[in-house]
Each structure stands twice: as C-alpha cells, then as structure tokens.
Amino acid sequence: MTDNIIPEETLQTAIELMDERFAHTDRSKPVLSTLYELGLAHVAKDLISHPELYKPQTDLPIPNKKFEKVDPVTLMHTDIKLPSLPQVFIEMRQVINNPASSASDVADVISQDTALSAFLLRMVNSAFYSFPSQIDTISRAVAVIGTKQLSTLALGTSVMDMFKGLPTDIIDLELFWRHSFACGIIASQLAKMFKQGSPEKCFVAGLLHDIGRPVLMMTLPDHAVAATAISRQKKALMFKAERVVTGFDHAELGGMLLRKWNLPFSLVTAVLYHHSPTKAAKTPESMYVYFANIIAKTLGIGGGGDFFIRDIKNERWENHGLTPEKLRELDKSLAPVLEDAFSILTSMTK
C-alpha cells in the first residue's frame, strides 16, 4: 500500500486524514476501496515531502443569522462586479472567428502577452504532450497543436489572475489552483486513455470546474463564509452547504459565468455538472471532470474548499471503464505529468 520508508506516525496521520475524507462513503465498494488505497499512498508521501500542504484549516463559527436565498440569474445581472473574460482571450476569439485570419494572426495575439506565451510554451513542452522535439515559438505551437486547442489552453491560464487578494482563511488560492490544475490534468489523461473528448477542453474544464467558489467569495462574501463554516464544522460537502445558505452552489454559479462569457457548451456543462453525475455522463468532458475532481480529492491534491468524497455507485465508475485496474494504471501515469504541471503552476503564481 505504501512504501516501507513511511514512518509509522506519518502513516497513522495519513490514515486518519483518509478516514475523514471517506467518511461519507462505503469503502467495501471495489472502486472506492482502490481510491482509498491510492489516496493513502499519495497522502503519506505528501506528508513527508510537502507538509505545508496539510496545515490545519482556520476555525470559522457558524453564523447565527439566516441568509436570504439568492437567485443566481439575478446575481448575474446586478451591479456586483463579476469577473470579465480576459482581453487577450477576447482578441484571440475574434481572430479565430474571422475567416480571413491565419494561424500566424493567432500567434501574434498570444505573443503580445509574455506571461501567457511562457505558460503555453512550457505546457506544450511538458509531459502533457510529450512531443519528441522542443517547440520554441508560439507560431510553431499553433501549427503543431492547432488554433482552437491552443486558444482553449490559453483561456485556462488567462483567468488565474482574477482572484488575487481573497481572504486566505476562507479560500487558499495556492491550494485551490493546485487542486484545479490536478483536476484538469487528470481529466485530460482520462480523455487520452479512453480516446473520448478533447484533452485540451478536459484540461481547461478541470482547471475552471471550481471557478464558482472564488466568484461566490467576490460577489457574496458573507454567504461564502457561512457555507465554508458549515462545511468545516458539520463536515458537510461544500456544494450542499452552499445550497443551504444561498439556494445554489458553486457549480451552478461557475457554469452561469462561463455561459455569460459565451464559452463553448462543453466547458459550460463540465463546470455546471461536476457534482451531478447523471447529467455529466452526457458529454466526455463533463464526465471526465466529474471523475477527475473525485480522484484529485482522493489523492489529497490541493483543495477547492472541502475534501470529502461522496459515496458513489461502483457501476458508475466501471460502466465508463474506470475499473480498479484502470485507476491503478492512471495513477502510475500521473506522476510526471503532475510534476510538470505543478512546476508550471509555481512559476505562474510566484
């Protein structure tokens, strides 16, 4: 299960963390048992190499007052300042939608943003693609990957600067983006493993799946704090705590924001349904983000607010090919891709 080098005390701490994480589940189910086993190995090693990722959460008192439910549609049309789609992506979309434009025109737009260009070049030269030779220009990246695929990747990183300055006792953005990156990587690996959906769309959908969490913090901070307190104190699933306080959850809010941005339907539904497995099963991107979110939480990678695993029907996994054997195969392939991804993330958030 875990290497012999893991000290007994560390292993016991990892077991306690995993037991809490799986408190809502029936671990006699083969898939959940396998996920627990894989998660325990990851968490035990992480406790040694990255203990800072497991700092205790801040205690938040549950508010005494009852909040009025909010209509998320109304919220989208109020004077509350919602994040706007990054300008560089708007320009890229205009170029892509112009029949007279070429791949070099897209490369020119991207190249104007040095941070975005650096991210994309690191991404295309990482284990995410594993190309045999170095790609050293954006124009070459566009030629190799494709205009739409590269613009989809560009969208992911373009949103990461929107939420700086949010209170870290409510949402730790370093852990938030670490979890989001992992979710995107795992979803893309699933798309490649089963040859369904677009790996780039799966990556960006995973990267954005929890975007409703910081947006809720920006637009309704008191509600967000109350939901976080309920989740921590009652050990409740975050999206259920949000529904109690606001009447909707971060998945619904995130999906509505992406729809407001006029993003592709596959990205909108992947964000909207990442807690709704029956609806998520209708498209590959939605389905893989749903599974990837659970796998990333299981492995203890970052955090989007809570880390509890839902009880899931075993056949829901196996009917989509995610047998215990396939989960172990996926786990073995993740290490180099995640290592590269987190290296890129670290360079972006310094």
Sine and cosine of phi, psi and omega as CSV:
sin_phi,cos_phi,sin_psi,cos_psi,sin_omega,cos_omega
0.00,0.00,-0.78,0.62,0.05,-1.00
-0.73,-0.68,0.36,-0.93,-0.01,-1.00
-0.92,0.40,0.43,-0.90,0.00,-1.00
-0.92,0.39,-0.31,0.95,-0.05,-1.00
-0.97,0.24,-0.16,0.99,0.01,-1.00
-0.96,0.28,0.88,-0.47,0.03,-1.00
-0.87,0.49,0.52,-0.85,-0.06,-1.00
-0.85,0.53,-0.66,0.76,-0.02,-1.00
-0.90,0.45,-0.66,0.75,0.02,-1.00
-0.91,0.41,-0.67,0.74,0.02,-1.00
-0.88,0.48,-0.64,0.77,0.00,-1.00
-0.91,0.41,-0.64,0.77,0.06,-1.00
-0.89,0.46,-0.67,0.74,0.02,-1.00
-0.89,0.45,-0.66,0.75,0.01,-1.00
-0.89,0.46,-0.67,0.74,0.01,-1.00
-0.89,0.45,-0.66,0.75,0.04,-1.00
-0.90,0.44,-0.69,0.72,-0.02,-1.00
-0.93,0.36,-0.60,0.80,0.04,-1.00
-0.88,0.47,-0.65,0.76,0.04,-1.00
-0.92,0.39,-0.67,0.75,-0.01,-1.00
-0.88,0.48,-0.58,0.81,-0.06,-1.00
-0.98,-0.20,0.34,0.94,-0.08,-1.00
-0.88,0.48,-0.45,0.89,-0.05,-1.00
-1.00,-0.02,0.08,1.00,-0.19,-0.98
-0.90,-0.45,0.29,-0.96,0.13,-0.99
-0.98,-0.22,0.98,-0.20,-0.12,-0.99
-0.98,0.20,0.06,1.00,0.10,-0.99
-0.98,0.22,-0.26,0.97,0.05,-1.00
-0.94,0.34,0.73,-0.68,-0.11,-0.99
-0.81,0.58,-0.70,0.71,-0.03,-1.00
-0.92,0.39,-0.71,0.70,0.00,-1.00
-0.91,0.42,-0.58,0.81,0.07,-1.00
-0.89,0.46,-0.66,0.75,0.03,-1.00
-0.92,0.39,-0.68,0.73,0.03,-1.00
-0.88,0.48,-0.67,0.74,0.03,-1.00
-0.87,0.50,-0.72,0.70,-0.01,-1.00
-0.87,0.50,-0.74,0.67,0.00,-1.00
-0.91,0.41,-0.66,0.75,0.01,-1.00
-0.89,0.45,-0.64,0.76,0.00,-1.00
-0.88,0.48,-0.68,0.73,0.01,-1.00
-0.88,0.47,-0.69,0.72,-0.01,-1.00
-0.91,0.41,-0.73,0.68,-0.06,-1.00
-0.91,0.42,-0.65,0.76,0.00,-1.00
-0.87,0.48,-0.69,0.72,0.02,-1.00
-0.93,0.37,-0.63,0.77,0.00,-1.00
-0.90,0.43,-0.58,0.81,0.01,-1.00
-0.88,0.48,-0.46,0.89,0.03,-1.00
-1.00,0.08,-0.74,0.67,-0.11,-0.99
-1.00,0.08,-0.47,0.88,-0.04,-1.00
-0.68,-0.73,0.87,0.49,-0.03,-1.00
-0.88,0.47,-0.40,0.92,-0.02,-1.00
-0.91,0.42,-0.34,0.94,0.00,-1.00
-0.98,0.21,-0.11,0.99,-0.07,-1.00
-0.88,-0.48,0.48,0.88,0.05,-1.00
-0.91,0.41,0.56,-0.83,-0.05,-1.00
-0.88,0.47,0.57,-0.82,0.05,-1.00
-0.97,0.24,0.52,-0.86,0.03,-1.00
-0.93,0.37,0.72,-0.70,0.07,-1.00
-0.95,0.32,0.77,-0.64,0.03,-1.00
-0.84,-0.53,0.81,-0.58,0.04,-1.00
-0.94,0.33,0.62,-0.78,0.06,-1.00
-0.96,0.29,0.82,-0.58,-0.04,-1.00
-0.88,0.48,0.57,-0.82,0.03,-1.00
-0.98,0.20,-0.51,0.86,-0.10,-1.00
-0.98,0.20,0.41,-0.91,0.06,-1.00
-0.99,-0.13,0.78,-0.63,-0.05,-1.00
-1.00,0.05,0.56,-0.83,0.12,-0.99
-0.95,0.30,0.67,-0.75,0.07,-1.00
-0.93,0.38,0.54,-0.84,-0.08,-1.00
-0.90,-0.45,0.67,-0.75,0.10,-0.99
-1.00,0.09,0.91,-0.42,-0.05,-1.00
-0.90,0.44,-0.48,0.88,0.05,-1.00
-0.91,0.42,-0.70,0.72,0.04,-1.00
-0.88,0.47,-0.64,0.77,0.00,-1.00
-0.84,0.54,-0.61,0.79,-0.02,-1.00
-0.92,0.39,-0.34,0.94,-0.07,-1.00
-0.93,-0.38,0.19,0.98,0.02,-1.00
-1.00,0.05,-0.01,-1.00,0.02,-1.00
-0.99,0.16,-0.06,1.00,0.04,-1.00
-0.87,0.49,0.73,-0.68,-0.07,-1.00
-0.97,0.25,0.94,-0.35,0.08,-1.00
-1.00,-0.07,0.46,-0.89,0.04,-1.00
-0.87,0.49,0.60,-0.80,0.06,-1.00
-0.98,-0.20,0.49,-0.87,0.04,-1.00
-0.88,0.48,0.74,-0.67,-0.05,-1.00
-0.82,0.57,0.64,-0.77,-0.08,-1.00
-0.86,0.52,-0.63,0.78,-0.04,-1.00
-0.89,0.45,-0.58,0.81,0.01,-1.00
-0.96,0.29,-0.59,0.81,0.06,-1.00
-0.87,0.50,-0.70,0.71,0.00,-1.00
-0.91,0.41,-0.64,0.77,0.03,-1.00
-0.88,0.47,-0.69,0.72,-0.03,-1.00
-0.89,0.45,-0.64,0.77,0.03,-1.00
-0.88,0.47,-0.67,0.74,0.00,-1.00
-0.92,0.40,-0.71,0.70,-0.03,-1.00
-0.89,0.47,-0.61,0.80,-0.04,-1.00
-0.99,0.16,-0.09,1.00,0.01,-1.00
-1.00,-0.01,0.91,-0.41,-0.05,-1.00
-0.86,0.51,-0.41,0.91,-0.03,-1.00
-0.99,0.12,-0.13,0.99,-0.04,-1.00
-0.99,0.16,0.40,-0.92,0.03,-1.00
-0.87,-0.49,0.11,-0.99,0.05,-1.00
-0.88,0.48,-0.55,0.83,0.00,-1.00
-0.93,0.37,-0.49,0.87,0.06,-1.00
-0.91,0.41,-0.64,0.76,0.06,-1.00
-0.90,0.44,-0.69,0.72,0.02,-1.00
-0.87,0.49,-0.61,0.79,0.00,-1.00
-0.90,0.44,-0.67,0.75,0.01,-1.00
-0.89,0.45,-0.75,0.66,-0.02,-1.00
-0.88,0.47,-0.66,0.75,-0.09,-1.00
-0.91,0.42,-0.31,0.95,0.03,-1.00
-0.94,0.33,-0.34,0.94,0.01,-1.00
-0.96,-0.29,0.97,-0.22,-0.12,-0.99
-0.91,0.41,-0.61,0.79,0.00,-1.00
-0.91,0.41,-0.68,0.73,0.02,-1.00
-0.91,0.42,-0.67,0.74,0.02,-1.00
-0.87,0.49,-0.69,0.73,0.00,-1.00
-0.89,0.46,-0.68,0.74,0.02,-1.00
-0.87,0.49,-0.75,0.66,-0.07,-1.00
-0.90,0.43,-0.65,0.76,0.01,-1.00
-0.92,0.40,-0.63,0.77,0.06,-1.00
-0.91,0.41,-0.61,0.80,-0.02,-1.00
-0.92,0.40,-0.72,0.70,-0.05,-1.00
-0.95,0.31,-0.34,0.94,0.04,-1.00
-0.99,-0.14,0.15,0.99,-0.03,-1.00
-1.00,-0.08,-0.02,-1.00,0.04,-1.00
-0.93,0.36,-0.16,0.99,0.07,-1.00
-0.85,0.52,-0.62,0.79,0.02,-1.00
-0.94,-0.34,-0.59,0.81,-0.02,-1.00
0.83,0.55,0.72,0.70,0.09,-1.00
-0.93,0.38,0.55,-0.84,-0.07,-1.00
-0.94,0.33,-0.40,0.92,-0.02,-1.00
-0.79,-0.61,0.36,-0.93,-0.05,-1.00
-0.94,0.35,0.68,-0.73,0.10,-1.00
-0.95,-0.31,0.91,-0.41,-0.19,-0.98
-0.92,-0.38,0.04,1.00,0.07,-1.00
-0.71,-0.71,0.44,-0.90,0.04,-1.00
-0.91,0.42,-0.63,0.78,0.00,-1.00
-0.88,0.48,-0.62,0.79,0.05,-1.00
-0.92,0.38,-0.62,0.78,0.02,-1.00
-0.88,0.47,-0.68,0.73,0.03,-1.00
-0.88,0.48,-0.67,0.75,-0.03,-1.00
-0.91,0.40,-0.62,0.78,-0.07,-1.00
-0.98,0.19,-0.69,0.72,-0.11,-0.99
-1.00,-0.02,-0.61,0.79,-0.07,-1.00
0.92,-0.38,0.52,-0.86,-0.09,-1.00
-0.88,0.47,-0.78,0.63,-0.06,-1.00
-0.93,0.37,-0.61,0.79,0.00,-1.00
-0.90,0.43,-0.69,0.73,-0.02,-1.00
-0.94,0.35,-0.61,0.79,0.02,-1.00
-0.92,0.39,-0.53,0.85,0.07,-1.00
-0.90,0.43,-0.71,0.70,0.06,-1.00
-0.88,0.48,-0.63,0.77,-0.01,-1.00
-0.88,0.48,-0.61,0.79,0.01,-1.00
-0.85,0.52,-0.69,0.73,-0.07,-1.00
-0.82,0.58,-0.78,0.62,-0.06,-1.00
-0.97,0.24,-0.38,0.92,-0.04,-1.00
-0.91,0.42,-0.41,0.91,-0.07,-1.00
-1.00,0.02,-0.13,0.99,-0.20,-0.98
-0.95,0.30,-0.31,0.95,0.00,-1.00
-1.00,0.02,-0.02,1.00,-0.13,-0.99
-0.95,0.31,-0.45,0.89,-0.26,-0.97
-0.92,-0.40,0.27,0.96,0.01,-1.00
-0.90,0.43,0.62,-0.78,0.04,-1.00
0.99,-0.17,-0.04,1.00,0.05,-1.00
-0.95,0.30,0.52,-0.85,-0.06,-1.00
-0.88,0.47,0.82,-0.57,-0.10,-0.99
-0.95,0.31,-0.31,0.95,0.02,-1.00
-0.97,0.25,-0.27,0.96,0.03,-1.00
-0.99,-0.16,-0.72,0.70,0.01,-1.00
-0.60,-0.80,0.90,-0.44,0.03,-1.00
-1.00,0.08,0.96,-0.29,-0.11,-0.99
-0.91,0.42,-0.50,0.87,0.04,-1.00
-0.89,0.45,-0.73,0.68,0.03,-1.00
-0.94,0.35,-0.59,0.81,0.01,-1.00
-0.86,0.51,-0.78,0.63,-0.04,-1.00
-0.95,0.31,-0.49,0.87,0.06,-1.00
-0.90,0.44,-0.71,0.70,0.07,-1.00
-0.90,0.44,-0.69,0.72,-0.04,-1.00
-0.90,0.44,-0.69,0.73,0.05,-1.00
-0.87,0.49,-0.72,0.70,-0.01,-1.00
-0.88,0.48,-0.68,0.73,0.02,-1.00
-0.87,0.50,-0.68,0.73,0.02,-1.00
-0.90,0.43,-0.69,0.73,0.01,-1.00
-0.89,0.45,-0.72,0.69,-0.03,-1.00
-0.90,0.44,-0.68,0.73,0.03,-1.00
-0.87,0.49,-0.67,0.75,0.01,-1.00
-0.92,0.39,-0.60,0.80,0.03,-1.00
-0.91,0.41,-0.60,0.80,0.06,-1.00
-0.91,0.42,-0.65,0.76,0.03,-1.00
-0.88,0.48,-0.65,0.76,0.01,-1.00
-0.94,0.33,-0.65,0.76,-0.04,-1.00
-0.88,0.47,-0.68,0.73,-0.07,-1.00
-0.98,-0.22,0.03,1.00,0.07,-1.00
0.82,0.57,0.71,0.70,0.08,-1.00
-0.72,-0.69,0.61,-0.79,0.03,-1.00
0.96,0.27,0.12,-0.99,0.02,-1.00
-1.00,-0.08,0.84,-0.54,0.04,-1.00
-0.84,0.54,-0.61,0.79,0.01,-1.00
-0.92,0.40,-0.69,0.72,0.03,-1.00
-0.91,0.41,-0.61,0.79,0.05,-1.00
-0.89,0.45,-0.65,0.76,0.02,-1.00
-0.89,0.46,-0.76,0.65,-0.05,-1.00
-0.93,0.36,-0.62,0.79,0.05,-1.00
-0.88,0.47,-0.66,0.75,0.06,-1.00
-0.91,0.40,-0.65,0.76,0.02,-1.00
-0.88,0.47,-0.56,0.83,-0.07,-1.00
-0.98,-0.18,0.03,1.00,-0.18,-0.98
-0.87,0.50,-0.54,0.84,-0.02,-1.00
-0.98,-0.21,0.30,0.95,-0.09,-1.00
-0.86,0.51,-0.41,0.91,0.04,-1.00
-0.90,0.43,-0.40,0.92,0.01,-1.00
-0.90,0.44,-0.85,0.53,0.04,-1.00
-0.91,0.41,-0.50,0.87,0.05,-1.00
-0.91,0.42,-0.64,0.76,0.07,-1.00
-0.88,0.47,-0.63,0.78,0.04,-1.00
-0.89,0.45,-0.60,0.80,-0.03,-1.00
-0.96,0.27,-0.62,0.79,-0.15,-0.99
-1.00,-0.07,-0.60,0.80,-0.02,-1.00
-0.72,-0.70,0.93,0.37,-0.11,-0.99
-0.86,0.51,-0.63,0.78,0.00,-1.00
-0.91,0.43,-0.65,0.76,0.03,-1.00
-0.91,0.42,-0.67,0.74,-0.02,-1.00
-0.90,0.44,-0.66,0.75,0.03,-1.00
-0.90,0.44,-0.69,0.73,0.00,-1.00
-0.88,0.47,-0.69,0.72,0.01,-1.00
-0.90,0.43,-0.65,0.76,0.02,-1.00
-0.90,0.44,-0.66,0.75,0.01,-1.00
-0.89,0.45,-0.69,0.72,0.01,-1.00
-0.88,0.47,-0.70,0.72,-0.01,-1.00
-0.87,0.49,-0.70,0.71,-0.05,-1.00
-0.95,0.30,-0.70,0.71,-0.08,-1.00
-0.96,0.27,-0.64,0.77,-0.07,-1.00
-0.99,-0.10,-0.05,1.00,-0.07,-1.00
0.82,0.58,0.68,0.73,-0.02,-1.00
-0.99,-0.10,0.47,-0.88,0.12,-0.99
-0.88,0.48,0.72,-0.70,-0.13,-0.99
-0.85,0.53,-0.70,0.71,-0.08,-1.00
-0.91,0.42,-0.49,0.87,0.05,-1.00
-0.96,0.28,-0.61,0.79,0.06,-1.00
-0.90,0.44,-0.63,0.77,0.03,-1.00
-0.89,0.45,-0.64,0.77,0.01,-1.00
-0.90,0.43,-0.59,0.81,0.03,-1.00
-0.89,0.46,-0.67,0.74,-0.11,-0.99
-0.99,0.12,-0.67,0.74,-0.15,-0.99
-0.94,-0.33,-0.40,0.92,-0.10,-1.00
0.99,-0.11,-0.13,0.99,0.08,-1.00
-0.57,-0.82,0.04,-1.00,0.00,-1.00
-0.79,-0.61,0.06,-1.00,-0.09,-1.00
-0.91,0.42,-0.47,0.88,0.02,-1.00
-0.91,0.42,-0.70,0.72,0.01,-1.00
-0.91,0.42,-0.68,0.73,-0.01,-1.00
-0.91,0.41,-0.68,0.73,0.01,-1.00
-0.90,0.44,-0.68,0.74,0.03,-1.00
-0.88,0.47,-0.63,0.77,0.01,-1.00
-0.92,0.38,-0.60,0.80,0.03,-1.00
-0.91,0.41,-0.69,0.72,0.02,-1.00
-0.90,0.43,-0.56,0.83,0.06,-1.00
-0.93,0.37,-0.62,0.78,0.05,-1.00
-0.88,0.47,-0.58,0.82,0.04,-1.00
-0.97,0.23,-0.08,1.00,0.00,-1.00
0.88,0.47,0.67,0.75,0.03,-1.00
-0.99,0.10,0.27,-0.96,-0.03,-1.00
-0.82,0.57,0.58,-0.82,-0.05,-1.00
-0.83,0.56,-0.61,0.79,-0.03,-1.00
-0.90,0.44,-0.57,0.82,0.05,-1.00
-0.96,0.29,-0.67,0.74,-0.01,-1.00
-0.86,0.51,-0.76,0.64,-0.06,-1.00
-0.93,0.37,-0.55,0.84,0.02,-1.00
-0.89,0.45,-0.65,0.76,0.04,-1.00
-0.95,0.30,-0.70,0.71,-0.06,-1.00
-0.89,0.45,-0.58,0.81,-0.15,-0.99
-0.95,-0.32,0.30,0.95,-0.10,-0.99
-0.96,0.29,-0.07,1.00,0.19,-0.98
-0.90,-0.44,0.18,0.98,-0.06,-1.00
-0.82,-0.58,1.00,0.09,-0.16,-0.99
-0.87,0.49,-0.60,0.80,-0.02,-1.00
-0.90,0.44,-0.70,0.71,0.03,-1.00
-0.95,0.30,-0.58,0.81,-0.02,-1.00
-0.89,0.46,-0.49,0.87,-0.06,-1.00
-0.92,0.39,-0.15,0.99,-0.07,-1.00
-0.97,0.23,-0.38,0.93,0.04,-1.00
-0.70,-0.71,0.55,-0.84,-0.02,-1.00
-0.86,0.51,-0.68,0.74,-0.03,-1.00
-0.88,0.48,-0.71,0.71,0.01,-1.00
-0.90,0.44,-0.68,0.73,-0.05,-1.00
-0.90,0.44,-0.71,0.71,-0.05,-1.00
-0.95,0.30,-0.53,0.85,0.08,-1.00
-0.92,0.38,-0.64,0.77,0.06,-1.00
-0.84,0.55,-0.77,0.63,0.00,-1.00
-0.92,0.38,-0.66,0.75,-0.05,-1.00
-0.89,0.46,-0.61,0.79,0.03,-1.00
-0.87,0.49,-0.68,0.73,0.00,-1.00
-0.93,0.37,-0.67,0.74,0.00,-1.00
-0.90,0.43,-0.70,0.72,0.01,-1.00
-0.89,0.46,-0.66,0.76,0.06,-1.00
-0.90,0.44,-0.68,0.73,0.01,-1.00
-0.85,0.53,-0.68,0.74,-0.03,-1.00
-0.98,0.22,-0.05,1.00,0.05,-1.00
0.96,0.29,0.49,0.87,-0.08,-1.00
-1.00,-0.03,0.95,-0.33,0.04,-1.00
0.88,0.47,-0.43,-0.90,-0.01,-1.00
-0.16,-0.99,0.69,-0.73,0.05,-1.00
-0.98,-0.22,0.17,0.99,-0.01,-1.00
0.66,-0.75,-0.76,0.65,0.10,-0.99
-0.75,-0.67,0.13,-0.99,-0.01,-1.00
-0.72,-0.69,0.28,0.96,-0.04,-1.00
-0.97,0.23,0.63,-0.78,0.01,-1.00
-0.99,-0.14,0.73,-0.68,0.04,-1.00
-0.98,0.22,0.45,-0.89,0.13,-0.99
-0.97,0.25,0.79,-0.61,-0.12,-0.99
-0.78,-0.62,0.63,-0.78,0.05,-1.00
-0.87,0.48,0.72,-0.69,-0.02,-1.00
-0.86,0.51,-0.64,0.77,-0.06,-1.00
-0.93,0.37,-0.40,0.92,0.04,-1.00
-0.88,0.48,-0.61,0.79,0.05,-1.00
-0.97,0.25,-0.80,0.61,-0.13,-0.99
-0.93,0.38,-0.50,0.87,0.05,-1.00
-0.91,0.41,-0.37,0.93,0.05,-1.00
-0.98,-0.19,0.23,0.97,0.07,-1.00
1.00,-0.02,-0.06,1.00,-0.06,-1.00
-1.00,0.02,0.94,0.34,0.08,-1.00
-0.98,0.21,0.24,-0.97,0.09,-1.00
-0.81,0.59,-0.62,0.79,0.00,-1.00
-0.91,0.42,-0.68,0.74,0.01,-1.00
-0.92,0.38,-0.57,0.82,0.04,-1.00
-0.91,0.42,-0.63,0.78,0.05,-1.00
-0.92,0.39,-0.62,0.78,0.04,-1.00
-0.89,0.45,-0.70,0.71,0.04,-1.00
-0.87,0.49,-0.72,0.70,-0.04,-1.00
-0.85,0.53,-0.66,0.75,-0.01,-1.00
-0.92,0.40,-0.52,0.85,-0.05,-1.00
-1.00,0.10,-0.22,0.98,-0.13,-0.99
-0.97,0.24,-0.57,0.82,-0.18,-0.98
-0.77,0.64,-0.81,0.58,-0.05,-1.00
-0.92,0.40,-0.58,0.81,-0.02,-1.00
-0.93,0.36,-0.70,0.71,0.02,-1.00
-0.91,0.41,-0.62,0.78,0.01,-1.00
-0.87,0.49,-0.71,0.70,0.05,-1.00
-0.90,0.44,-0.69,0.72,-0.04,-1.00
-0.88,0.47,-0.69,0.72,-0.01,-1.00
-0.94,0.34,-0.50,0.86,0.10,-1.00
-0.90,0.43,-0.67,0.74,0.05,-1.00
-0.91,0.41,-0.69,0.72,0.01,-1.00
-0.86,0.51,-0.71,0.70,-0.01,-1.00
-0.86,0.50,-0.67,0.74,-0.01,-1.00
-0.91,0.41,-0.48,0.88,-0.02,-1.00
-0.98,0.18,-0.50,0.87,-0.14,-0.99
-0.98,-0.20,0.11,0.99,0.02,-1.00
-0.94,0.34,0.00,0.00,0.00,0.00
